[in-house]
Amino acid sequence: MFNAEVRRLLAQVIISWQVLAVTVILIIYISLVNYVTRTHHRGLSGFSMPKVKKDKKAKKKEEPVASETDELELEE
């Protein structure tokens, strides 16, 4: 008898308009997200980033400046 009541209650919950509405909204949302990702991915496949030419001056590595006093005043 307990099992029959639980089954009947479960059927009422699943068939309720709130559950059906949320299910339909989730299906529409997931479909929309999949559509947007497919179109966005397709748009990027033909797109290539322009290569940035590095300046010769930028290639030179700057050496860190050694200071006579330690700013943090740490003891060695």
Backbone as CSV, one residue per row, in Angstrom:
resi,resn,N_x,N_y,N_z,CA_x,CA_y,CA_z,C_x,C_y,C_z
1,MET,0.822,-1.178,0.000,0.000,0.000,0.000,0.879,1.259,0.000
2,PHE,1.977,1.226,0.725,2.880,2.378,0.756,3.473,2.624,-0.624
3,ASN,3.824,1.559,-1.331,4.420,1.706,-2.665,3.430,2.326,-3.649
4,ALA,2.179,1.985,-3.565,1.173,2.530,-4.467,0.990,4.025,-4.218
5,GLU,1.017,4.421,-2.959,0.882,5.842,-2.637,2.081,6.642,-3.149
6,VAL,3.259,6.087,-2.991,4.472,6.781,-3.438,4.467,6.906,-4.955
7,ARG,4.087,5.832,-5.645,4.031,5.887,-7.112,3.018,6.926,-7.589
8,ARG,1.863,6.977,-6.953,0.837,7.932,-7.345,1.309,9.371,-7.085
9,LEU,1.942,9.588,-5.949,2.460,10.912,-5.624,3.577,11.314,-6.593
10,LEU,4.450,10.388,-6.919,5.540,10.659,-7.856,4.994,11.004,-9.241
11,ALA,3.978,10.306,-9.680,3.357,10.594,-10.974,2.727,11.984,-10.965
12,GLN,2.115,12.364,-9.866,1.506,13.695,-9.780,2.573,14.785,-9.829
13,VAL,3.700,14.547,-9.188,4.777,15.541,-9.185,5.372,15.681,-10.581
14,ILE,5.624,14.572,-11.242,6.239,14.618,-12.566,5.312,15.269,-13.582
15,ILE,4.020,15.052,-13.470,3.064,15.581,-14.434,2.635,17.010,-14.096
16,SER,3.044,17.533,-12.973,2.628,18.889,-12.589,3.146,19.917,-13.602
17,TRP,2.421,21.026,-13.725,2.766,22.021,-14.735,4.089,22.720,-14.424
18,GLN,4.449,22.819,-13.151,5.700,23.489,-12.785,6.907,22.679,-13.269
19,VAL,6.836,21.368,-13.051,7.946,20.507,-13.469,8.049,20.487,-14.988
20,LEU,6.927,20.410,-15.665,6.945,20.408,-17.126,7.456,21.738,-17.681
21,ALA,7.071,22.842,-17.073,7.519,24.156,-17.537,9.031,24.317,-17.354
22,VAL,9.542,23.920,-16.211,10.982,24.035,-15.964,11.747,23.119,-16.916
23,THR,11.231,21.948,-17.190,11.885,21.027,-18.120,11.953,21.622,-19.519
24,VAL,10.859,22.204,-19.987,10.842,22.818,-21.316,11.800,24.003,-21.374
25,ILE,11.830,24.818,-20.337,12.741,25.972,-20.305,14.195,25.516,-20.320
26,LEU,14.516,24.463,-19.572,15.889,23.944,-19.570,16.283,23.400,-20.939
27,ILE,15.375,22.716,-21.602,15.665,22.176,-22.931,15.918,23.314,-23.919
28,ILE,15.103,24.364,-23.860,15.289,25.514,-24.745,16.614,26.212,-24.447
29,TYR,16.943,26.369,-23.173,18.192,27.033,-22.787,19.403,26.240,-23.277
30,ILE,19.401,24.934,-23.078,20.530,24.103,-23.503,20.656,24.123,-25.021
31,SER,19.533,24.098,-25.723,19.568,24.166,-27.189,20.149,25.496,-27.650
32,LEU,19.768,26.583,-26.997,20.284,27.900,-27.350,21.788,27.996,-27.106
33,VAL,22.238,27.474,-25.983,23.673,27.505,-25.672,24.450,26.677,-26.696
34,ASN,23.952,25.505,-27.055,24.624,24.681,-28.058,24.665,25.389,-29.412
35,TYR,23.592,26.055,-29.785,23.550,26.785,-31.055,24.584,27.909,-31.072
36,VAL,24.655,28.661,-29.995,25.603,29.775,-29.926,27.036,29.261,-29.964
37,THR,27.335,28.192,-29.258,28.707,27.667,-29.265,29.076,27.134,-30.640
38,ARG,28.142,26.509,-31.335,28.442,26.013,-32.676,28.695,27.165,-33.642
39,THR,27.888,28.200,-33.588,28.084,29.318,-34.505,29.340,30.106,-34.153
40,HIS,29.635,30.249,-32.891,30.846,30.966,-32.474,32.086,30.188,-32.883
41,HIS,32.060,28.891,-32.700,33.208,28.063,-33.051,33.428,28.077,-34.561
42,ARG,32.363,28.047,-35.326,32.463,28.083,-36.776,33.040,29.412,-37.234
43,GLY,32.706,30.489,-36.549,33.200,31.801,-36.926,34.682,31.957,-36.658
44,LEU,35.211,31.270,-35.663,36.619,31.399,-35.319,37.515,30.525,-36.180
45,SER,36.971,29.523,-36.855,37.809,28.605,-37.604,38.506,29.295,-38.773
46,GLY,37.865,30.277,-39.403,38.468,30.983,-40.518,39.235,32.212,-40.091
47,PHE,39.235,32.508,-38.831,39.861,33.724,-38.317,41.259,33.400,-37.813
48,SER,42.227,34.153,-38.271,43.583,33.962,-37.766,44.066,35.282,-37.177
49,MET,44.740,35.187,-36.078,45.245,36.375,-35.408,46.415,36.937,-36.206
50,PRO,46.458,38.250,-36.392,47.603,38.840,-37.093,48.858,38.699,-36.227
51,LYS,49.946,38.407,-36.895,51.202,38.241,-36.165,51.752,39.602,-35.783
52,VAL,52.169,39.703,-34.556,52.708,40.957,-34.049,54.214,40.933,-34.217
53,LYS,54.729,41.948,-34.892,56.173,42.037,-35.069,56.783,42.643,-33.814
54,LYS,57.770,41.962,-33.294,58.424,42.455,-32.082,59.470,43.497,-32.447
55,ASP,59.540,44.506,-31.634,60.507,45.572,-31.820,61.879,45.073,-31.383
56,LYS,62.908,45.465,-32.093,64.264,45.022,-31.743,64.657,45.497,-30.352
57,LYS,64.177,46.671,-29.989,64.507,47.191,-28.668,63.829,46.370,-27.576
58,ALA,62.694,45.820,-27.878,61.965,45.039,-26.881,62.639,43.701,-26.634
59,LYS,63.450,43.251,-27.598,64.118,41.954,-27.438,65.212,42.011,-26.375
60,LYS,65.786,43.183,-26.196,66.845,43.304,-25.195,66.248,43.106,-23.809
61,LYS,66.844,42.199,-23.075,66.365,41.943,-21.723,66.940,42.979,-20.775
62,GLU,66.067,43.516,-19.990,66.517,44.501,-19.013,66.997,43.771,-17.769
63,GLU,68.153,44.127,-17.330,68.696,43.516,-16.123,68.111,44.224,-14.919
64,PRO,67.787,43.466,-13.877,67.239,44.111,-12.682,68.289,45.003,-12.023
65,VAL,67.851,46.116,-11.572,68.742,47.080,-10.939,68.983,46.646,-9.500
66,ALA,70.260,46.491,-9.157,70.614,46.097,-7.797,70.771,47.354,-6.954
67,SER,70.071,47.401,-5.857,70.181,48.567,-4.992,71.081,48.240,-3.807
68,GLU,71.687,49.267,-3.290,72.591,49.072,-2.165,71.818,48.788,-0.882
69,THR,70.639,49.332,-0.769,69.852,49.091,0.434,68.678,48.207,0.066
70,ASP,68.377,47.332,0.956,67.251,46.438,0.729,65.978,47.152,1.155
71,GLU,65.029,47.252,0.277,63.811,47.972,0.581,63.024,47.297,1.693
72,LEU,63.139,45.980,1.782,62.394,45.251,2.799,63.136,45.206,4.129
73,GLU,64.365,45.662,4.111,65.231,45.682,5.290,65.311,44.323,5.953
74,LEU,65.589,43.302,5.148,65.746,41.954,5.657,67.189,41.725,6.051
75,GLU,67.385,40.996,7.100,68.733,40.662,7.548,69.169,39.371,6.889
76,GLU,70.416,39.304,6.521,70.918,38.096,5.877,71.524,37.166,6.884
